[in-house]
Amino acid sequence: MAGTVQPGTGPLDTRGPDHGSPSQPPRGPEVPVEQGSGEGAELLDELRAAIGRYVVLPSEEALTAVTLWVAATHIQTALQHAPRLAVVGPTKGCGKSRVLDVLHETVHQPMMTVNTSPAVIFRVIGKNPPTLLVDEADTIFGPKAGEKEDLRGLLNAGHQRNRPAWRISGPEHKPTAYPTFAMAALAGIGDLPDTIMDRAVVLRMQKRKPGEKVAQFRSRFSVPELNALRDRLAAWLGPLRGTAGRMMPAMPVQDRAADTWEPLVIIADLAGGHWPALARAVCVAMTRYETVQDEQTSLKTRLLRDIHRIFQARGNPEALSSLDLVAELIQDPDAPWAEHGTKGLSSYHLSNMLRDFGIRPANYRFDQGRQAKAYARNRFLDAWARHCPDLTDTAPAPAHDATPTHEAAPARPAPGRPPTGPAGSLPIGPPGGPAGPARGR
């Protein structure tokens, strides 16, 4: 757990409690919470319904999670961790910005930004930090975002209390600590860096189906309704900050996942009713789903590396047949491919795993007129550069087999369009499937 220094307005006061700086309440045993009135549970139910009117989230679990996250922003001064909310989607038009619109009207002291500087954020985070809402976050973490490295570091450090950023400031050029602790929602296309996703409650947005409808978000009608819920959240949770700061709820997950989800479970326990059990079930479902995504990503990266090794061992030919590639992969005793699936890796499995990288087999003509489904080496170059950047040997001259009596013809695509294989699938869908029936206007 982080230390107990509470950030002050402007530069961080690191003098400690003996010198007058405010400190966090001690983390004692789990504090029992009265659940008699039901006010908190009813308020969370209303907030959940209101959010669900304006956005279609990927699952009912996701809708519950974002409801708890919004409420947690109103007690963040009592928290030890500030979970990120990663609102990601594969393309534009998935509703990511609309999620931020709704958050802007319901969270504590929102600070919406698309393009800002670390200096600005350093100076607005203080004893009562804002809730950062960052749209187009992929531009911060993309390959051309080197000048925003300080902002990336701030977003990473701000997940945990007492992780200040030190800068030289003032006419005396004095080293000064600036607080970074603040809850943040980041929306962008594609996954954010692992350092962010690992500290986040993840909403994997998709485009709405034709039958899925949401209420139109209109400022003069929508904003007053959402602001009223925000004000009621603040009134309910304000007197409970001290209690929240002393709570150590029983968590169904461990380590960083527990750090990230603890504020949401604290809110559920404060609300009572059905929320404590619901929050823990959602926590388990969504963390398990993200674990599967991490495992799939790691396995596919291993596949890219093993294929690079096979091409290199064979002198980097222009193409390798699917059968030869599968056979080479299975023969590696240290690799997982012989046990992949029920009978080991197959050409079908290989095609499914590579499809996410835009790599597909095609009919190729090899020496002596032999034709086979094969993978061209140049189709892997982009994936190697993006996902295995340490493999610097990106484009060596391809080797050609040659003997004194026969020169093998280089592999080349056979006439016709490359065949398309069956669509790939993930091992599990988003927790709970679609977020319920279509919502009426």
N, C-alpha and C positions, 0 to 999 in steps of 0.2 A: 504494500500500500504506500501511497505517497505520504509526504510529511504533512505537518499540520499548519503550515504557514498560509494564511489567508491573503490573497492578492489585495493590494491597496490601489486606489485610484492613481493612474499614471504609472511611474516607475514603481517596481515592486519593493516593498519594505521587507527586508530579510533580517531584521534585527531580532525577531523572536518575541515570545510573550513577555519576557522580563523587561522589555523596553517599550511596552505599550502597543505592540502590533496585535491586531485581533487574531484569534486562533480558532481552529475547528474544535467543536466539542469532542471529548474523548470517545473513542470507539469502544463502547462497552458491550455487554451481552445483548442478545436480541431483545428489542423492546416490544412488549405486547401492545397491540393496537386495538383500540375500541372500534367495534364494527356495528354498533347498535343503530345509529341514526340512518345509515344508508345514503346519506347525502352525497358522499364521494362516488359511490357505485352508480347512482342515478346520473350524476354529472358526467362521468366517463361514458355511460351509455349514450347520453345525448351528444357528446362530442364525437363519439364513434359514428353515430348515425349522420351527423352533419358532414363529417369528412367524406363518408361514403356517398353522400348525395352529389358531390362535385368531382370525384375522381373514382375511376375503376382501378383498384389495386390488384396485384397478381393473385392474392388469396385472402381468405378471411383472417388468417393469421397475420398477414401483412397489415391489414386494416387495424387489427387490435394493437399491433406493435407501434404503429405510427401514432395511435391515440395515446398510448402510454408515454411515448417519447415527447409528444407535445406537452403533456402534463408535467413531465420531469424537468422541462426547461424552467418551470416556475419555482423549482426548489434547488436550482443548480448551485447556489451559494452554499448549500449544505452537503453537497456531494463530493466524493473523492475522485470520481471519474465522470467525464463528459462524453458520453457515447456519440459517435458520428452517425448520421443517417445518410446512407449512400443510396441515392435515387438514380438507378442506372437503367439503360435500355439499349437495345441493339441499333436503333435508328432514331431519327427525329420523329416527332409526332406520336410519342408513346405516353404523353401526359406528364412528363417530368416537371416542366415549368409550371403546370397547373397545380401539382403537389406543392411547389414552393409558394404559389399564390395563397393557397389555403393555410399553409404554415405561417405565412407572414401575418395573417390576421388572428392567429390563435396562440403563437408562442410568446414567451416573455421577451420583450424588448428586441424585436427583430432588426437585423442589419442585413439588408439584401444587397448583394453585389454581384457583378459579372466580371469586372476588371478593376482590382484595387491594388494598393501597395501594402507590403508588410508594415511600413511605418504608420499607416493609418490604423490598421488593426491593432498594432501594439499599443496605440494611444487610446483606443476606445475600450479595450479590455481592462477592467479594474475590479474593484471590490464587488460590484454588481454587474457582471459581464453581460453583454448582449448575446443573442442567439444568432450565429452567423448563418446566412442562407446564401450559398454560392451556386449560381447557375453557370452552365457551360464549364463545369469543373474540368472537363477533359482538356481544355486549353491550358490549364495550369500544369497538368501532368503529361502533356503530349511531348513528342520528340523535339519540338521547337520551343519548349518552355524553359530553357535554361536560365533565363533572366528572372524567373519566378521561383528559384530554388529556396529563397528565404520564406516565401509564403507556404511552400510545401512543408518545410521544416516546422513552421508555426502550427500548421494543421495537424501534423503528427504529434508534436509535443503537447498540444492543448488538450489531448485526451485525458491527461492525468494532472492532478493538482501539483503545484510546486515544481513545475518544469519551466522556469523562466528563460527568456531569451536575453542575452547580455549584449549591450551595445555601448559604444562610446558616444556620450551626448554632452551637451552644454558647452559653454565657452571654456570650461576647465578640462574638457575631454575626459570626463570621469566615467569609469565603467559603471553602467547602470543596468539593473535587472528589470525587464518588462514582463508582466504576466502573459501567459498564453492560454490559460484555462478558460474554455468557453465551449458550450455545445454548438455543433455545426451540422447543417444539412448540406450535402453536396450533390448536385444533379449533373449528369453528363452522359455522353454516348460511350458505351463500352465500359468494361470494368475499370475502376480506379486502381491505383497501385496497391500491392498487397499490404503495405504498411497502413493504408487507410481502410481497406476492406476488412482487415483483421481487427480493427477498432470500431466497426460499424454494425448497426442494424441495417441489413441490406434489403432494399425494395427493388426487385427485378421487374421493371415495367414492360408491358407489351402494348401494342396498338389495340384499341377496342375492336371487338367483333362487331359485325353489322347490327346485331340485335342489342348490343349493350349501349345504354343511354345514360347520360348524367344530366343533372340540372345545369343550366347555363350559369356561369359565374359572372354576375353583374354587380358592379361595385355598390350601387345605391341600395340593392336588396341583400346581397350576400355578405358584404362587409359588416353591417350592423349586427346581423345574426351571429357571425363568427366572433366579432369583438365582444359581444355580450357573454358568450361562452368563455372567452379569454378572461374577462373580468371576474366571472364567477370562479374560474379555476384559481386565479390569484387570491381571491378572498378566502377560498376554502383552504388552500395550501399554505398561505402566508403564515398563519399561526402554528403550522405543523413543521416548519423548517427545523426547529430544535429537535423534535422527535425524530424526523427523518435523518438528521445528522448522527443520531446515536444508534440507529437501527442496523442490524447485521442479519438480514433475512436469510433463511435457508435457500440455497441456490441449487438447481438441478444440473448445473454445468460447472466447470472449473476453469481456473487460470484466467486468461484474458477474456474469454467469453463471459465468465462470471463478472469480471470488472465492467464489461460493456452493458450487460443486461441487468446488473444490480439496481441502477436507478429506476428502471421500468418496473421491476418487481417491488421495490419500495413503494412506488406509487400505487400499485395494485394492493399491497398490504394495507396502506393507509385508507384505501377506498373500501376494502372489505367486500362482503357479498360474494358474488361468483368470480370476482376479478383476481384474487390471489391464485386460485387453481388455474384459471384461464391464462394468466400471464406466464406461469411456469410451463404449461403445456405448449404455448406459443414459442417460448424461449427454446425448448428442446427441439421442436419441429424445425424452426428456422435455422438454428445452429447446425443441426444434422444436415440439412439441405446444403448449407454453405460448405460443410466439410466434404460432402460428396463432390461439389463443384471443384474444391481445391484438389481432391484426389484425382479427379478426371484431368484437370489442368496439368498436374505433375506427371501423370502417366503419359499424356500426349507429348509433353516436353521431352520425356525419356525416349519416346518413339522417334521424335525428330533427331535426337542425338544419335540413337542407334542406327538410323538410316544414313545419317551423315558418315558414320564410321564404316558402314558397309560399302557405300559408294567410294570412299577413300581407299579402302582395302582393295577394291577392284580396279583402281586406277582412274576413278571418276569417269565412267562411261556416260554416254549421253542419256541412256535409259537402262533400267533394269526391269525385267518382267515381274509381275505381281507374284508369281509362284516362286521365283528365285529369291525375291525380297523376303517373302514369308518364311521360306526355308532357312535363310540365313538368320533371321530374327529368332526363330525357334531354337536354333542350334546353340545359341549363346546360353551357357549354363547359369550365368549370373543375372540374366534378364528374366522378367516376369512373363515372357510371351508364351512359353510352353504350357503354362498353367492358365493362360488368359481364357475366359469363358469356360465352357464345359469340356471342350476337346482341344484347347490351345488356339492360338491366333490363326485366323483364316483370312483369305483374300477379302471376304466380306467385312470382317472386323477391321481390317487394315483400311479399306475404303471408307468406312464410317468414321474412323478416328481422324483420318486426314482431311475429310471433307470440311471440317470447321476451319482449316487453314486455306481453303480454296484449292486444294490439291486433289486431282481426280485422275484415274487411270485412263489410258486411251489405247487403241489398237496400234501396235508398232511392228514394223518389219525389220527383223534382225538379219544377220548373215545367213546365207544359203536359203533365202526366201522364207525363213520361219517367221510367222506372225504370232503375236501374243499380246494380251493385255499387259501394259507396262506403265511405269512412272518415269517421266522425263526429269532428269536431274535439275534442269533450270527452273522447274516449277517449285522446287524446294527453297530456292535461294532467298526469297522474301521471308518465308517462315523462319529459316535459320537466322537471318539477320535480326528479326524482331524478337524471337523467343530464345535464341541461343547466341547472343551477341559475342560470346567469347570464342565462338567458332569463326575465326577471322578468315579462314580459307574459303571465301565465298564463291569465287568464280575461276578456278584453275582451268587450263586448257583441257578439254576432254580427251581421254585416251582412246585409241583405236587399235583393236587387235590386228596384228599383221604377221604373216609368216612368209617365207620365201616363195611358197607356191600359191598362196591365196591371200588377198587383202580383203578383210571383212568390210562390207558396206556399213557405213554408220547407221545407227538406228534412226528412223524417221517416221513421222506419223503416217499411218495408212490413210488412203482416201476416205472421205466421209467424216461426219461429225463424231467427236468423242462420245462414247456411250455414257449414260447417266445411271448410276446405281440407285438402289433404294434409299430413301431418306434416312438419315441417322436419327438417333434418339438418345436422350439422356436417360440414365438409369432410373431416375425418379422425377416426377414433376414438382412444381412449386408446392410447398406445404398446403394441403387442403384443396388443391385445384383452384379453379376460378373463384373469384370473390362473390359467390352467390348469384342469384338471378339478375337479369338486367334491371337497372334502376330507372324508374320512370322520371320524366321531366317534372 
